[in-house]
Amino acid sequence: MSSAEKILELRPIKKVNIGDQVYEQMKAQIVSGAWPANEKIPSENQLMEIFGVSRTSVRQAIQKLVAIGYLETRRGEGSYVRDMGLDSYFRGMIPASCLKKENLMEIFTFRTLFECGVAEMAARYATDEQIKRLRNNLERMLQNTGKLDKYVEIDFEFHALLGECTCNTLVREIYKIIGEILKVTMGKITDGIGYEHGVKCHRLILEAIENHDPDQAREVMRYHVDKNTELYYSDLEQKE
C-alpha cells in the first residue's frame, strides 16, 4: 500500500489547536507502522490538502517530529520516517507493541543473558515465603491457561518474583523497566505456541528454586528461553 493510500485514513483537522492535531495524527501514522521506517511521507502539499490546513501548520508538525527523532528531512527529497527500534522504546518514543521482529530476537538474547543469572541467584537466596509465592503463582498460571491477557500478567509476575528472590535492588528495578517489553514478548510467544511449554518450564524452575539448586535453575531457564525462541520462530515461519 502506498503512502497516498495509507493517509486516506487520516481525518480533516478541526480548527482547534491545529498544529497539535496535525502533529498527533502524523505521529500516530508513524507509531502504528502505517508509514513504515525509511519511507518517504506525503509532501507538504499533499498533507495540506488532506488535513485542510496551512503550510505553516504542516511544517510545524514536521519540524516537531524531526526534533523528537520520528522523521528526518533530506534536502531536495522530502521527509522520511526514521528506523526506530529498542533504543526508541527506551527513550519513550514508541510502545513495546510496535517493536519489529528483529527487535524480538534482541529481547530473546537479552533474556538468555539476564534471566539465566537471575534464576541461578534466586535458587541460592529464595526464602520460604518467596517460594510460597512462586508456588501460588504457578497455581494461578494453571488456572488461567487459555486466558491470554491474564496468563501473561501471571507469567511476568513469576519472572519478577525471581528477581525479588535475588535480593538485588538493581535486578528488581530492571524488571520494572523492561516489564512492558517482556509482557509483549510473552504474549506473542504464548499466542503463537500455546501454554504447555511455559507451564512446564515454570514448574521445573520452581522445583530448582525449592531445591536451592542454582545450576539446575540456570539450565532450565536457558532451556525455557531458547525453546521459546525456537518455537516462536518456527511458528512464525509456518504462518508466513
Secondary structure, 3 states (H helix, E strand, C coil): CCHHHHHHHCCCCCCCCHHHHHHHHHHHHHHCCCCCCCCECCCHHHHHHHHCCCHHHHHHHHHHHHHCCCEEEECCCEEEECCCCHHHHHCCCCCHHHCCHHHHHHHHHHHHHHHHHHHHHHHHHCCHHHHHHHHHHHHHHHHCCCCHHHHHHHHHHHHHHHHHHCCCHHHHHHHHHCHHHHHHHHHHHHHHHCCHHHHHHHHHHHHHHHCCCHHHHHHHHHHHHHHHHHHHHHHHHHHC
